[in-house]
Amino acid sequence: MSTALEVRDVSKSFRGVQALSEVEIDVAEGSIVGIIGPNGAGKTTFFNVIAGALRPDTGHVKLFGKDVSGMSPHRISRLGMARTFQLMRPFGSMTVRENVVAAALSRGGNHRGAHHHAHDVIEATGMAAWADMVSDSLHTAALKRLELARVLATRPRLLLLDEVLAGLVPAERAPVVELLAHLRESEGLTLVFVEHIMQAVMQLSDSVVVFDRGRVIASGEPAEVVADPTVVEAYLGQELPGA
Ligand SMILES: Nc1ncnc2c1ncn2[C@@H]1O[C@H](COP(=O)(O)OP(=O)(O)OP(=O)(O)O)[C@@H](O)[C@H]1O
């Protein structure tokens, strides 16, 4: 299987705070990798570096074999990486459909093609019932799905998900987890997701990477990783739910 993401020796500090230290990660194409770690471990900084929002101090990042270190977020997204944000930012006065069409058009192509693709994405993300509603009127669970629909409309090959389940009650989480598993199966999407909800991490991930104080302290199969004494220790004082 080819490698979607290769991270080598990536370090990043902020005025004395070592946010990332010599991080090395490989993500196989079509796999689902969960990123966990206590607060302040470096997870968001890691996403910012691989998506091009921050330039690493050292090391390199390869996306589908191409060195993207130091490239702009825009160029990296052109190569097939997309990300969701914890703070969702749809165009509030536009409907769900208009938002998804706009996202599809941002990748070029014509209106007809964008409408067609948006329709498919809205169906796939279970948003059909909300398609003509103004985004401002959506509740949190629907907004999360809209955020997913918008990134999927850009036809990514690698999707970075930042706590897409946060703020959802358990009954609302299950359909999103199912959707993500389905997208990998049907589209061959590669998913890298930061998540605090361990049940979802265990259920979705082929492998889990654990950050602590800027370092990768463990990686491997979910069950092995959460039983690792180093990981349990890193979470001392903080809960590792579901472990
Ligand atoms: N722009 C910045 N300027 C200064 N320090 C920063 C900046 N961004 C992150 N840091 C520091 O880098 C470290 C890693 O932060 P980061 O946000 O990546 O952790 P995290 O694992 O995403 O945490 P959380 O789970 O709480 O979101 C922390 O000590 C944080 O205070």
The ligand as an SDF file (V2000), in Angstrom:
LIG
                    3D

 31 33  0  0  0  0  0  0  0  0999 V2000
    0.8210   30.0170   18.5800 N   0  0  0  0  0  0  0  0  0  0  0  0
    1.3650   29.5620   19.7090 C   0  0  0  0  0  0  0  0  0  0  0  0
    2.1780   30.3620   20.4470 N   0  0  0  0  0  0  0  0  0  0  0  0
    2.7470   29.9160   21.5920 C   0  0  0  0  0  0  0  0  0  0  0  0
    2.5660   28.6630   22.0770 N   0  0  0  0  0  0  0  0  0  0  0  0
    1.7640   27.8340   21.3880 C   0  0  0  0  0  0  0  0  0  0  0  0
    1.1230   28.2240   20.1660 C   0  0  0  0  0  0  0  0  0  0  0  0
    0.3870   27.1720   19.7010 N   0  0  0  0  0  0  0  0  0  0  0  0
    0.5730   26.1640   20.5930 C   0  0  0  0  0  0  0  0  0  0  0  0
    1.4050   26.5490   21.5950 N   0  0  0  0  0  0  0  0  0  0  0  0
    1.8690   25.7110   22.7250 C   0  0  0  0  0  0  0  0  0  0  0  0
    2.3600   24.5060   22.1650 O   0  0  0  0  0  0  0  0  0  0  0  0
    1.9710   23.3880   22.9630 C   0  0  0  0  0  0  0  0  0  0  0  0
    1.1490   22.4080   22.1260 C   0  0  0  0  0  0  0  0  0  0  0  0
   -0.1230   22.9930   21.8640 O   0  0  0  0  0  0  0  0  0  0  0  0
   -1.2360   22.3280   20.9240 P   0  0  0  0  0  0  0  0  0  0  0  0
   -2.3640   23.2980   20.8210 O   0  0  0  0  0  0  0  0  0  0  0  0
   -0.6240   21.8570   19.6680 O   0  0  0  0  0  0  0  0  0  0  0  0
   -1.6900   21.0660   21.8140 O   0  0  0  0  0  0  0  0  0  0  0  0
   -2.9800   20.1180   21.6620 P   0  0  0  0  0  0  0  0  0  0  0  0
   -2.4870   18.7240   21.8570 O   0  0  0  0  0  0  0  0  0  0  0  0
   -3.6780   20.4280   20.4000 O   0  0  0  0  0  0  0  0  0  0  0  0
   -3.8660   20.5480   22.9140 O   0  0  0  0  0  0  0  0  0  0  0  0
   -5.4730   20.4860   23.1160 P   0  0  0  0  0  0  0  0  0  0  0  0
   -5.8580   19.0360   23.2080 O   0  0  0  0  0  0  0  0  0  0  0  0
   -5.6380   21.1930   24.4200 O   0  0  0  0  0  0  0  0  0  0  0  0
   -6.1030   21.2050   21.9590 O   0  0  0  0  0  0  0  0  0  0  0  0
    1.2230   23.9540   24.1600 C   0  0  0  0  0  0  0  0  0  0  0  0
    2.1380   24.1110   25.2060 O   0  0  0  0  0  0  0  0  0  0  0  0
    0.7290   25.2870   23.6460 C   0  0  0  0  0  0  0  0  0  0  0  0
    0.5750   26.2090   24.7140 O   0  0  0  0  0  0  0  0  0  0  0  0
  1  2  1  0
  2  3  1  0
  2  7  2  0
  3  4  2  0
  4  5  1  0
  5  6  2  0
  6  7  1  0
  6 10  1  0
  7  8  1  0
  8  9  2  0
  9 10  1  0
 10 11  1  0
 11 12  1  0
 11 30  1  0
 12 13  1  0
 13 14  1  0
 13 28  1  0
 14 15  1  0
 15 16  1  0
 16 17  2  0
 16 18  1  0
 16 19  1  0
 19 20  1  0
 20 21  2  0
 20 22  1  0
 20 23  1  0
 23 24  1  0
 24 25  2  0
 24 26  1  0
 24 27  1  0
 28 29  1  0
 28 30  1  0
 30 31  1  0
M  END
$$$$
